[in-house]
Structure formats: C-alpha cells, structure tokens
Amino acid sequence: MATHRPYDSKLGIVTGGSRGIGAAVVARLAAKGCNLLLVYTSESSTDRQGSYAMSFRLRTTFNALQCRPTWAVLPRLSNKPFQVDILINNAGVSSNQHMNDTKQGAIEELEFHRVYNINVLAPLLLTQAVAPHLPTNRSGRIVNVSSVSSSIGYQGQSVYAGSKAALEAMTRTWSRELATRATVNAVNPGPAWGDMYAAAGQTFWDINQPYVDAAPLAQYDGEPEILAKAGSDAERFDRIVRESMGGRRPGFTSEIAGTIDMLCSEESGWTTGSVICANGGMKMSIS
C-alpha cells in the first residue's frame, strides 16, 4: 500500500475498471488516496468491485443507475460542490477481421457500429458529461486508453485500429477545448499479459512476432524482477514467452497503469494533447 497519497480528496472515474488495465489503474489510484467511481456493465463485475473496496478497506455502496440520470443525482450525493478530478476512458472492445475474410466474410456495418459505439462514442459522451464538473484551475486529468494498433497497421484491425485512431484524434481536440480545466492525454499500450493474451494462440503470436521483436524492452531471459510482476502466473508466463513468443514478452497491466498514473500526477501538468507510448518501444520501432 502506498504511503504517499497525492490523490487524497480527489474523485476519479475509471471505465472498465473491473479487470485488465482498468483494474491495475484502480489499484494504483486507490492506493494513493483517490476516491473512485468505477463504471462497468456486466453483473459479474459487481463482486470484483466489492473485492477491490475490501482490499483497500473502503466503505462502498453499489447502485445500478442509467447513464443520464446518474449525472443528475451525483451532485446531490455530496455535501461539497461536485468535482471530477480524474477521468480514465479505459473501457473498450476489440475486433479482429480482415476485409472479405475467407472464413468470417465481409466486415458488417453492425460490427463497425458495435466497436465505434463503445470505443469512440462512449468516451465522447462521458467526457462531455464530465466536462462541466472538472476543476477550474487546470488540475483535472483525462487519460484515454488507446492502442498501438492505431499506428502500426495490424492486419485484420480495420475497425478496431480506426476506432483507436479516432480516440487519439479526440484527445488532441479535447486538450484544446478543455485547456482551462484539465490536461488530456492518451496512452497506446501494446500486448498486455493476462488470460486473454495467454489464450490467443500460436497463430496470433506468430503474426505479432515481428512487432515485439522490434520493441527494445520486450527482450526476456527469465529476469527475476520481471517474473515477480507475473506473480502467481510466473511459471506459465515464463514457459509461454520462452517457448512460443521467441523470448519477447508482452507488457504487464501494472506497467501500463504506471504510465497512466504518471499522467494523472500534478507533475504532468505541462503535458497535454499527447499520446504516450506504453508498449515497450513497439510504436517507436515500427513507425
């Protein structure tokens, strides 16, 4: 547990905070004193949120609220003026399909809207709703979670990569529109270790190999400090990276969360409209 608590009395919103990168961000911000509103859609995530609250010894109440009514109610839940200090637009969905794919067929309009509604429209609407409640002294922090896919041209990611490129474009626009209230930045993670990546399979890992081969921080040779980041999953991590990934490791969600935390800090106040690489140098190496 962190003893330095720079986010004491601050309120943060994290979308998709029940797992993956979002959960790692929640852990870092909460450990540094941030009060958090976690946004999720699945019933299975409710228990996860309770576990987080207990792990940080927090008192929590769960309320199921529709998006628009929420903003009418929230200002009345506090005795103080309602202010959102940190917004992490993390929630997203993936999409992997070639145009006119021989197995999956053509990319359908429904798939396009599914991805863009969640990856582009949702952060736009949430940021727009939060904007009037941001600080008025430029101390607010907004971080959008993009992807290295927006820049390096992964095959089969026309829809997904396009949605993340749109999020990065909005990042730059919002940094100007909200300049009197907050900094607005994005991070573009590469592959991140977890059950989904471990289960992706050899075909995907082989496609990804040239990209991770070029990333300077991806080199792995059993270093204890890296294995420690894998925790109880260290044995599986070590075996898969050595045997199936050519000794080039993915990042950890805690490493990506560290970059996001940095952008939320007071010290990052002169950085805005930027896309910060959180991918071990993959973006730099490819483009």
Phi and psi restraints in degrees (value plus and minus 20) as a CYANA .aco file:
   2 ALA   PHI     -88.2   -48.2
   2 ALA   PSI     120.3   160.3
   3 THR   PHI    -113.9   -73.9
   3 THR   PSI     -45.0    -5.0
   4 HIS   PHI    -103.9   -63.9
   4 HIS   PSI      99.4   139.4
   5 ARG   PHI    -141.6  -101.6
   5 ARG   PSI      53.8    93.8
   6 PRO   PHI     -92.0   -52.0
   6 PRO   PSI     -32.8     7.2
   7 TYR   PHI    -123.8   -83.8
   7 TYR   PSI      -4.8    35.2
   8 ASP   PHI     -74.1   -34.1
   8 ASP   PSI     114.6   154.6
   9 SER   PHI      53.6    93.6
   9 SER   PSI     -22.3    17.7
  10 LYS   PHI    -106.5   -66.5
  10 LYS   PSI     132.4   172.4
  11 LEU   PHI    -133.8   -93.8
  11 LEU   PSI     108.1   148.1
  12 GLY   PHI    -142.5  -102.5
  12 GLY   PSI     130.1   170.1
  13 ILE   PHI    -137.5   -97.5
  13 ILE   PSI     108.7   148.7
  14 VAL   PHI    -145.2  -105.2
  14 VAL   PSI      98.5   138.5
  15 THR   PHI    -108.2   -68.2
  15 THR   PSI     126.6   166.6
  16 GLY   PHI      42.4    82.4
  16 GLY   PSI      20.3    60.3
  17 GLY   PHI    -109.2   -69.2
  17 GLY   PSI     -11.3    28.7
  18 SER   PHI    -112.8   -72.8
  18 SER   PSI     -31.3     8.7
  19 ARG   PHI    -179.5  -139.5
  19 ARG   PSI     148.1   188.1
  20 GLY   PHI      39.9    79.9
  20 GLY   PSI    -159.3  -119.3
  21 ILE   PHI     -80.1   -40.1
  21 ILE   PSI     -60.7   -20.7
  22 GLY   PHI     -79.6   -39.6
  22 GLY   PSI     -63.1   -23.1
  23 ALA   PHI     -84.7   -44.7
  23 ALA   PSI     -58.2   -18.2
  24 ALA   PHI     -86.5   -46.5
  24 ALA   PSI     -57.4   -17.4
  25 VAL   PHI     -85.6   -45.6
  25 VAL   PSI     -64.0   -24.0
  26 VAL   PHI     -76.1   -36.1
  26 VAL   PSI     -65.5   -25.5
  27 ALA   PHI     -80.6   -40.6
  27 ALA   PSI     -63.4   -23.4
  28 ARG   PHI     -88.7   -48.7
  28 ARG   PSI     -67.4   -27.4
  29 LEU   PHI     -86.9   -46.9
  29 LEU   PSI     -61.4   -21.4
  30 ALA   PHI     -84.8   -44.8
  30 ALA   PSI     -59.7   -19.7
  31 ALA   PHI     -84.2   -44.2
  31 ALA   PSI     -41.6    -1.6
  32 LYS   PHI    -122.4   -82.4
  32 LYS   PSI      -2.9    37.1
  33 GLY   PHI      77.5   117.5
  33 GLY   PSI     -18.0    22.0
  34 CYS   PHI     -95.7   -55.7
  34 CYS   PSI     113.9   153.9
  35 ASN   PHI     -98.6   -58.6
  35 ASN   PSI     114.1   154.1
  36 LEU   PHI    -146.2  -106.2
  36 LEU   PSI     117.0   157.0
  37 LEU   PHI    -127.8   -87.8
  37 LEU   PSI      95.6   135.6
  38 LEU   PHI    -121.4   -81.4
  38 LEU   PSI     109.0   149.0
  39 VAL   PHI    -127.0   -87.0
  39 VAL   PSI     105.2   145.2
  40 TYR   PHI    -170.9  -130.9
  40 TYR   PSI     147.8   187.8
  41 THR   PHI    -139.7   -99.7
  41 THR   PSI     -43.3    -3.3
  42 SER   PHI    -113.9   -73.9
  42 SER   PSI     124.8   164.8
  43 GLU   PHI     -81.9   -41.9
  43 GLU   PSI     -52.5   -12.5
  44 SER   PHI     -84.1   -44.1
  44 SER   PSI     -40.3    -0.3
  45 SER   PHI     -98.7   -58.7
  45 SER   PSI     -36.9     3.1
  46 THR   PHI     -81.4   -41.4
  46 THR   PSI     -65.6   -25.6
  47 ASP   PHI     -83.3   -43.3
  47 ASP   PSI     -56.8   -16.8
  48 ARG   PHI     -81.1   -41.1
  48 ARG   PSI     -62.9   -22.9
  49 GLN   PHI     -83.4   -43.4
  49 GLN   PSI     -59.5   -19.5
  50 GLY   PHI     -82.6   -42.6
  50 GLY   PSI     -58.1   -18.1
  51 SER   PHI     -84.6   -44.6
  51 SER   PSI     -61.4   -21.4
  52 TYR   PHI     -81.0   -41.0
  52 TYR   PSI     -65.6   -25.6
  53 ALA   PHI     -80.0   -40.0
  53 ALA   PSI     -63.6   -23.6
  54 MET   PHI     -85.6   -45.6
  54 MET   PSI     -58.6   -18.6
  55 SER   PHI     -85.5   -45.5
  55 SER   PSI     -47.0    -7.0
  56 PHE   PHI    -123.1   -83.1
  56 PHE   PSI     -10.0    30.0
  57 ARG   PHI      36.0    76.0
  57 ARG   PSI      27.6    67.6
  58 LEU   PHI    -126.3   -86.3
  58 LEU   PSI     131.7   171.7
  59 ARG   PHI    -109.6   -69.6
  59 ARG   PSI     111.9   151.9
  60 THR   PHI    -157.2  -117.2
  60 THR   PSI     130.3   170.3
  61 THR   PHI    -150.0  -110.0
  61 THR   PSI     116.4   156.4
  62 PHE   PHI    -123.4   -83.4
  62 PHE   PSI     110.6   150.6
  63 ASN   PHI    -152.2  -112.2
  63 ASN   PSI     111.4   151.4
  64 ALA   PHI    -111.8   -71.8
  64 ALA   PSI      90.4   130.4
  65 LEU   PHI    -149.6  -109.6
  65 LEU   PSI     123.0   163.0
  66 GLN   PHI     -92.6   -52.6
  66 GLN   PSI     134.8   174.8
  67 CYS   PHI     -77.3   -37.3
  67 CYS   PSI     -74.0   -34.0
  68 ARG   PHI     -86.2   -46.2
  68 ARG   PSI     -65.9   -25.9
  69 PRO   PHI     -79.5   -39.5
  69 PRO   PSI     -50.5   -10.5
  70 THR   PHI     -75.8   -35.8
  70 THR   PSI     -64.1   -24.1
  71 TRP   PHI     -91.7   -51.7
  71 TRP   PSI     -41.1    -1.1
  72 ALA   PHI     -97.9   -57.9
  72 ALA   PSI     -50.1   -10.1
  73 VAL   PHI    -107.5   -67.5
  73 VAL   PSI     -59.7   -19.7
  74 LEU   PHI     -75.7   -35.7
  74 LEU   PSI     -64.1   -24.1
  75 PRO   PHI     -79.6   -39.6
  75 PRO   PSI     -41.9    -1.9
  76 ARG   PHI    -110.0   -70.0
  76 ARG   PSI     -25.7    14.3
  77 LEU   PHI    -103.6   -63.6
  77 LEU   PSI     -28.2    11.8
  78 SER   PHI    -142.1  -102.1
  78 SER   PSI     128.5   168.5
  79 ASN   PHI     -99.7   -59.7
  79 ASN   PSI     -31.8     8.2
  80 LYS   PHI    -124.6   -84.6
  80 LYS   PSI     142.7   182.7
  81 PRO   PHI     -75.6   -35.6
  81 PRO   PSI     117.0   157.0
  82 PHE   PHI     -97.6   -57.6
  82 PHE   PSI     104.2   144.2
  83 GLN   PHI    -160.4  -120.4
  83 GLN   PSI     114.5   154.5
  84 VAL   PHI    -125.5   -85.5
  84 VAL   PSI      98.1   138.1
  85 ASP   PHI    -111.6   -71.6
  85 ASP   PSI     -53.3   -13.3
  86 ILE   PHI    -154.9  -114.9
  86 ILE   PSI     113.4   153.4
  87 LEU   PHI    -149.3  -109.3
  87 LEU   PSI     102.5   142.5
  88 ILE   PHI    -132.8   -92.8
  88 ILE   PSI      86.2   126.2
  89 ASN   PHI    -105.8   -65.8
  89 ASN   PSI      67.3   107.3
  90 ASN   PHI    -126.0   -86.0
  90 ASN   PSI     -52.2   -12.2
  91 ALA   PHI     -79.2   -39.2
  91 ALA   PSI     120.5   160.5
  92 GLY   PHI    -188.6  -148.6
  92 GLY   PSI     147.7   187.7
  93 VAL   PHI    -147.5  -107.5
  93 VAL   PSI     133.1   173.1
  94 SER   PHI    -120.2   -80.2
  94 SER   PSI     146.4   186.4
  95 SER   PHI    -176.0  -136.0
  95 SER   PSI     104.8   144.8
  96 ASN   PHI    -150.5  -110.5
  96 ASN   PSI      85.0   125.0
  97 GLN   PHI    -182.0  -142.0
  97 GLN   PSI     106.9   146.9
  98 HIS   PHI     -92.0   -52.0
  98 HIS   PSI     135.0   175.0
  99 MET   PHI     -84.9   -44.9
  99 MET   PSI     116.2   156.2
 100 ASN   PHI      30.4    70.4
 100 ASN   PSI      26.2    66.2
 101 ASP   PHI     -82.3   -42.3
 101 ASP   PSI     117.5   157.5
 102 THR   PHI     -87.4   -47.4
 102 THR   PSI     -43.6    -3.6
 103 LYS   PHI    -123.1   -83.1
 103 LYS   PSI     -64.0   -24.0
 104 GLN   PHI    -111.4   -71.4
 104 GLN   PSI     -34.2     5.8
 105 GLY   PHI      63.8   103.8
 105 GLY   PSI    -184.6  -144.6
 106 ALA   PHI     -94.9   -54.9
 106 ALA   PSI     132.9   172.9
 107 ILE   PHI     -90.0   -50.0
 107 ILE   PSI     104.3   144.3
 108 GLU   PHI    -109.0   -69.0
 108 GLU   PSI     133.5   173.5
 109 GLU   PHI     -78.7   -38.7
 109 GLU   PSI     -55.4   -15.4
 110 LEU   PHI     -81.2   -41.2
 110 LEU   PSI     -59.0   -19.0
 111 GLU   PHI     -87.0   -47.0
 111 GLU   PSI     -61.3   -21.3
 112 PHE   PHI     -77.3   -37.3
 112 PHE   PSI     -69.4   -29.4
 113 HIS   PHI     -88.9   -48.9
 113 HIS   PSI     -54.5   -14.5
 114 ARG   PHI     -77.7   -37.7
 114 ARG   PSI     -68.0   -28.0
 115 VAL   PHI     -92.8   -52.8
 115 VAL   PSI     -65.1   -25.1
 116 TYR   PHI     -90.3   -50.3
 116 TYR   PSI     -51.6   -11.6
 117 ASN   PHI     -81.7   -41.7
 117 ASN   PSI     -59.2   -19.2
 118 ILE   PHI    -107.6   -67.6
 118 ILE   PSI     -62.2   -22.2
 119 ASN   PHI    -105.5   -65.5
 119 ASN   PSI     -40.8    -0.8
 120 VAL   PHI    -141.5  -101.5
 120 VAL   PSI     -76.1   -36.1
 121 LEU   PHI     -86.1   -46.1
 121 LEU   PSI     -63.0   -23.0
 122 ALA   PHI     -80.3   -40.3
 122 ALA   PSI     -70.0   -30.0
 123 PRO   PHI     -84.0   -44.0
 123 PRO   PSI     -51.6   -11.6
 124 LEU   PHI     -83.0   -43.0
 124 LEU   PSI     -69.2   -29.2
 125 LEU   PHI     -86.8   -46.8
 125 LEU   PSI     -59.2   -19.2
 126 LEU   PHI     -88.0   -48.0
 126 LEU   PSI     -64.5   -24.5
 127 THR   PHI     -82.8   -42.8
 127 THR   PSI     -59.2   -19.2
 128 GLN   PHI     -82.8   -42.8
 128 GLN   PSI     -59.0   -19.0
 129 ALA   PHI     -90.5   -50.5
 129 ALA   PSI     -55.7   -15.7
 130 VAL   PHI     -95.8   -55.8
 130 VAL   PSI     -50.7   -10.7
 131 ALA   PHI     -68.0   -28.0
 131 ALA   PSI     -65.0   -25.0
 132 PRO   PHI     -87.0   -47.0
 132 PRO   PSI     -35.4     4.6
 133 HIS   PHI    -122.8   -82.8
 133 HIS   PSI     -14.7    25.3
 134 LEU   PHI     -93.3   -53.3
 134 LEU   PSI     137.4   177.4
 135 PRO   PHI     -78.4   -38.4
 135 PRO   PSI     137.8   177.8
 136 THR   PHI    -121.6   -81.6
 136 THR   PSI     -10.6    29.4
 137 ASN   PHI    -138.3   -98.3
 137 ASN   PSI       1.9    41.9
 138 ARG   PHI      48.8    88.8
 138 ARG   PSI      -5.5    34.5
 139 SER   PHI    -108.1   -68.1
 139 SER   PSI     -26.1    13.9
 140 GLY   PHI     -87.9   -47.9
 140 GLY   PSI     134.8   174.8
 141 ARG   PHI    -154.8  -114.8
 141 ARG   PSI     104.6   144.6
 142 ILE   PHI    -140.7  -100.7
 142 ILE   PSI     108.2   148.2
 143 VAL   PHI    -147.2  -107.2
 143 VAL   PSI     103.3   143.3
 144 ASN   PHI    -120.8   -80.8
 144 ASN   PSI     112.4   152.4
 145 VAL   PHI    -113.8   -73.8
 145 VAL   PSI      85.6   125.6
 146 SER   PHI    -115.1   -75.1
 146 SER   PSI    -163.8  -123.8
 147 SER   PHI    -180.9  -140.9
 147 SER   PSI     129.2   169.2
 148 VAL   PHI     -81.3   -41.3
 148 VAL   PSI     -39.0     1.0
 149 SER   PHI     -80.3   -40.3
 149 SER   PSI     -44.6    -4.6
 150 SER   PHI     -85.7   -45.7
 150 SER   PSI     -37.7     2.3
 151 SER   PHI    -140.2  -100.2
 151 SER   PSI     -45.6    -5.6
 152 ILE   PHI    -125.8   -85.8
 152 ILE   PSI     -21.9    18.1
 153 GLY   PHI      56.7    96.7
 153 GLY   PSI      23.3    63.3
 154 TYR   PHI     -78.3   -38.3
 154 TYR   PSI     112.0   152.0
 155 GLN   PHI     -87.7   -47.7
 155 GLN   PSI     124.6   164.6
 156 GLY   PHI      62.6   102.6
 156 GLY   PSI     -12.5    27.5
 157 GLN   PHI    -142.4  -102.4
 157 GLN   PSI      17.7    57.7
 158 SER   PHI     -74.6   -34.6
 158 SER   PSI     -66.6   -26.6
 159 VAL   PHI     -96.7   -56.7
 159 VAL   PSI     -70.4   -30.4
 160 TYR   PHI     -84.0   -44.0
 160 TYR   PSI     -70.2   -30.2
 161 ALA   PHI     -81.8   -41.8
 161 ALA   PSI     -59.1   -19.1
 162 GLY   PHI     -82.7   -42.7
 162 GLY   PSI     -57.9   -17.9
 163 SER   PHI     -86.8   -46.8
 163 SER   PSI     -57.4   -17.4
 164 LYS   PHI     -93.9   -53.9
 164 LYS   PSI     -53.4   -13.4
 165 ALA   PHI     -84.2   -44.2
 165 ALA   PSI     -57.4   -17.4
 166 ALA   PHI     -83.6   -43.6
 166 ALA   PSI     -60.3   -20.3
 167 LEU   PHI     -83.3   -43.3
 167 LEU   PSI     -58.7   -18.7
 168 GLU   PHI     -87.4   -47.4
 168 GLU   PSI     -57.7   -17.7
 169 ALA   PHI     -83.9   -43.9
 169 ALA   PSI     -61.8   -21.8
 170 MET   PHI     -85.7   -45.7
 170 MET   PSI     -52.6   -12.6
 171 THR   PHI     -76.6   -36.6
 171 THR   PSI     -66.2   -26.2
 172 ARG   PHI     -87.5   -47.5
 172 ARG   PSI     -59.9   -19.9
 173 THR   PHI     -84.2   -44.2
 173 THR   PSI     -66.7   -26.7
 174 TRP   PHI     -85.1   -45.1
 174 TRP   PSI     -51.2   -11.2
 175 SER   PHI     -82.0   -42.0
 175 SER   PSI     -48.2    -8.2
 176 ARG   PHI    -106.0   -66.0
 176 ARG   PSI     -63.9   -23.9
 177 GLU   PHI     -85.0   -45.0
 177 GLU   PSI     -52.1   -12.1
 178 LEU   PHI    -128.8   -88.8
 178 LEU   PSI      -0.8    39.2
 179 ALA   PHI     -80.4   -40.4
 179 ALA   PSI     -48.0    -8.0
 180 THR   PHI    -101.0   -61.0
 180 THR   PSI     -27.1    12.9
 181 ARG   PHI    -139.9   -99.9
 181 ARG   PSI     -56.8   -16.8
 182 ALA   PHI    -176.0  -136.0
 182 ALA   PSI     137.3   177.3
 183 THR   PHI    -107.1   -67.1
 183 THR   PSI     128.7   168.7
 184 VAL   PHI    -152.0  -112.0
 184 VAL   PSI      98.2   138.2
 185 ASN   PHI    -155.5  -115.5
 185 ASN   PSI     151.1   191.1
 186 ALA   PHI    -152.8  -112.8
 186 ALA   PSI     137.4   177.4
 187 VAL   PHI    -140.5  -100.5
 187 VAL   PSI     130.5   170.5
 188 ASN   PHI    -145.4  -105.4
 188 ASN   PSI      61.0   101.0
 189 PRO   PHI     -82.5   -42.5
 189 PRO   PSI     132.7   172.7
 190 GLY   PHI    -117.2   -77.2
 190 GLY   PSI    -174.9  -134.9
 191 PRO   PHI     -77.4   -37.4
 191 PRO   PSI     118.1   158.1
 192 ALA   PHI    -144.7  -104.7
 192 ALA   PSI     113.9   153.9
 193 TRP   PHI     -87.1   -47.1
 193 TRP   PSI     117.9   157.9
 194 GLY   PHI     152.7   192.7
 194 GLY   PSI    -199.4  -159.4
 195 ASP   PHI     -79.4   -39.4
 195 ASP   PSI     -59.7   -19.7
 196 MET   PHI     -86.1   -46.1
 196 MET   PSI     -62.9   -22.9
 197 TYR   PHI     -91.2   -51.2
 197 TYR   PSI     -57.1   -17.1
 198 ALA   PHI     -85.6   -45.6
 198 ALA   PSI     -47.5    -7.5
 199 ALA   PHI    -115.1   -75.1
 199 ALA   PSI     -18.6    21.4
 200 ALA   PHI     -82.5   -42.5
 200 ALA   PSI     -54.3   -14.3
 201 GLY   PHI      77.8   117.8
 201 GLY   PSI     143.8   183.8
 202 GLN   PHI     -83.5   -43.5
 202 GLN   PSI     -57.2   -17.2
 203 THR   PHI     -79.3   -39.3
 203 THR   PSI     -66.2   -26.2
 204 PHE   PHI     -86.7   -46.7
 204 PHE   PSI     -62.9   -22.9
 205 TRP   PHI     -82.1   -42.1
 205 TRP   PSI     -57.5   -17.5
 206 ASP   PHI     -86.2   -46.2
 206 ASP   PSI     -59.8   -19.8
 207 ILE   PHI     -83.2   -43.2
 207 ILE   PSI     -57.6   -17.6
 208 ASN   PHI     -98.8   -58.8
 208 ASN   PSI     -36.9     3.1
 209 GLN   PHI     -75.2   -35.2
 209 GLN   PSI     -66.8   -26.8
 210 PRO   PHI     -80.0   -40.0
 210 PRO   PSI     -51.3   -11.3
 211 TYR   PHI     -92.1   -52.1
 211 TYR   PSI     -65.5   -25.5
 212 VAL   PHI     -94.4   -54.4
 212 VAL   PSI     -46.9    -6.9
 213 ASP   PHI     -80.4   -40.4
 213 ASP   PSI     -51.6   -11.6
 214 ALA   PHI    -107.3   -67.3
 214 ALA   PSI     -27.6    12.4
 215 ALA   PHI    -106.0   -66.0
 215 ALA   PSI      96.4   136.4
 216 PRO   PHI     -82.5   -42.5
 216 PRO   PSI     -49.8    -9.8
 217 LEU   PHI    -109.7   -69.7
 217 LEU   PSI     -19.7    20.3
 218 ALA   PHI    -103.3   -63.3
 218 ALA   PSI     -32.3     7.7
 219 GLN   PHI     -81.7   -41.7
 219 GLN   PSI     114.2   154.2
 220 TYR   PHI    -159.8  -119.8
 220 TYR   PSI     114.4   154.4
 221 ASP   PHI    -163.2  -123.2
 221 ASP   PSI      21.8    61.8
 222 GLY   PHI      58.4    98.4
 222 GLY   PSI       0.9    40.9
 223 GLU   PHI     -78.4   -38.4
 223 GLU   PSI     110.8   150.8
 224 PRO   PHI     -79.0   -39.0
 224 PRO   PSI     -56.7   -16.7
 225 GLU   PHI     -88.1   -48.1
 225 GLU   PSI     -48.4    -8.4
 226 ILE   PHI     -97.5   -57.5
 226 ILE   PSI     -63.0   -23.0
 227 LEU   PHI     -79.6   -39.6
 227 LEU   PSI     -54.0   -14.0
 228 ALA   PHI     -82.4   -42.4
 228 ALA   PSI     -53.1   -13.1
 229 LYS   PHI     -87.3   -47.3
 229 LYS   PSI     -47.0    -7.0
 230 ALA   PHI     -98.7   -58.7
 230 ALA   PSI     -34.7     5.3
 231 GLY   PHI      39.0    79.0
 231 GLY   PSI    -151.5  -111.5
 232 SER   PHI     -88.9   -48.9
 232 SER   PSI     -31.4     8.6
 233 ASP   PHI    -116.3   -76.3
 233 ASP   PSI      -6.6    33.4
 234 ALA   PHI     -80.7   -40.7
 234 ALA   PSI     -61.2   -21.2
 235 GLU   PHI     -83.4   -43.4
 235 GLU   PSI     -66.3   -26.3
 236 ARG   PHI     -85.3   -45.3
 236 ARG   PSI     -62.7   -22.7
 237 PHE   PHI     -76.8   -36.8
 237 PHE   PSI     -70.9   -30.9
 238 ASP   PHI     -79.7   -39.7
 238 ASP   PSI     -65.0   -25.0
 239 ARG   PHI     -85.4   -45.4
 239 ARG   PSI     -67.3   -27.3
 240 ILE   PHI     -88.4   -48.4
 240 ILE   PSI     -62.6   -22.6
 241 VAL   PHI     -84.1   -44.1
 241 VAL   PSI     -62.0   -22.0
 242 ARG   PHI     -90.9   -50.9
 242 ARG   PSI     -65.1   -25.1
 243 GLU   PHI    -108.1   -68.1
 243 GLU   PSI     -49.2    -9.2
 244 SER   PHI    -141.9  -101.9
 244 SER   PSI     -31.5     8.5
 245 MET   PHI    -139.7   -99.7
 245 MET   PSI      -4.1    35.9
 246 GLY   PHI      43.6    83.6
 246 GLY   PSI       5.7    45.7
 247 GLY   PHI      50.4    90.4
 247 GLY   PSI       2.7    42.7
 248 ARG   PHI    -139.0   -99.0
 248 ARG   PSI      94.9   134.9
 249 ARG   PHI    -110.6   -70.6
 249 ARG   PSI     133.5   173.5
 250 PRO   PHI     -98.1   -58.1
 250 PRO   PSI     151.0   191.0
 251 GLY   PHI     -99.2   -59.2
 251 GLY   PSI     152.1   192.1
 252 PHE   PHI    -127.6   -87.6
 252 PHE   PSI     128.3   168.3
 253 THR   PHI     -79.1   -39.1
 253 THR   PSI     -51.2   -11.2
 254 SER   PHI     -85.7   -45.7
 254 SER   PSI     -52.7   -12.7
 255 GLU   PHI     -90.4   -50.4
 255 GLU   PSI     -61.0   -21.0
 256 ILE   PHI     -87.0   -47.0
 256 ILE   PSI     -61.0   -21.0
 257 ALA   PHI     -81.9   -41.9
 257 ALA   PSI     -52.4   -12.4
 258 GLY   PHI     -82.4   -42.4
 258 GLY   PSI     -59.6   -19.6
 259 THR   PHI     -87.4   -47.4
 259 THR   PSI     -61.0   -21.0
 260 ILE   PHI     -83.6   -43.6
 260 ILE   PSI     -63.4   -23.4
 261 ASP   PHI     -77.0   -37.0
 261 ASP   PSI     -64.0   -24.0
 262 MET   PHI     -77.3   -37.3
 262 MET   PSI     -61.5   -21.5
 263 LEU   PHI     -92.9   -52.9
 263 LEU   PSI     -36.1     3.9
 264 CYS   PHI    -107.6   -67.6
 264 CYS   PSI     -30.8     9.2
 265 SER   PHI     -96.0   -56.0
 265 SER   PSI     140.4   180.4
 266 GLU   PHI     -81.8   -41.8
 266 GLU   PSI     -53.9   -13.9
 267 GLU   PHI     -88.0   -48.0
 267 GLU   PSI     -35.8     4.2
 268 SER   PHI    -110.1   -70.1
 268 SER   PSI      -7.8    32.2
 269 GLY   PHI     -83.8   -43.8
 269 GLY   PSI     -32.8     7.2
 270 TRP   PHI    -121.9   -81.9
 270 TRP   PSI      -8.9    31.1
 271 THR   PHI    -135.4   -95.4
 271 THR   PSI     100.5   140.5
 272 THR   PHI    -174.5  -134.5
 272 THR   PSI     135.9   175.9
 273 GLY   PHI      49.3    89.3
 273 GLY   PSI      -0.7    39.3
 274 SER   PHI    -130.1   -90.1
 274 SER   PSI     133.4   173.4
 275 VAL   PHI    -129.9   -89.9
 275 VAL   PSI      90.7   130.7
 276 ILE   PHI    -114.2   -74.2
 276 ILE   PSI     108.0   148.0
 277 CYS   PHI     -92.0   -52.0
 277 CYS   PSI     107.7   147.7
 278 ALA   PHI    -150.5  -110.5
 278 ALA   PSI      36.4    76.4
 279 ASN   PHI    -161.8  -121.8
 279 ASN   PSI       4.2    44.2
 280 GLY   PHI      47.8    87.8
 280 GLY   PSI      -4.1    35.9
 281 GLY   PHI      73.9   113.9
 281 GLY   PSI     -11.9    28.1
 282 MET   PHI     -81.5   -41.5
 282 MET   PSI     -65.8   -25.8
 283 LYS   PHI     -82.2   -42.2
 283 LYS   PSI     -65.0   -25.0
 284 MET   PHI     -80.9   -40.9
 284 MET   PSI     -59.6   -19.6
 285 SER   PHI     -95.0   -55.0
 285 SER   PSI     -50.0   -10.0
 286 ILE   PHI    -107.4   -67.4
 286 ILE   PSI     -64.6   -24.6
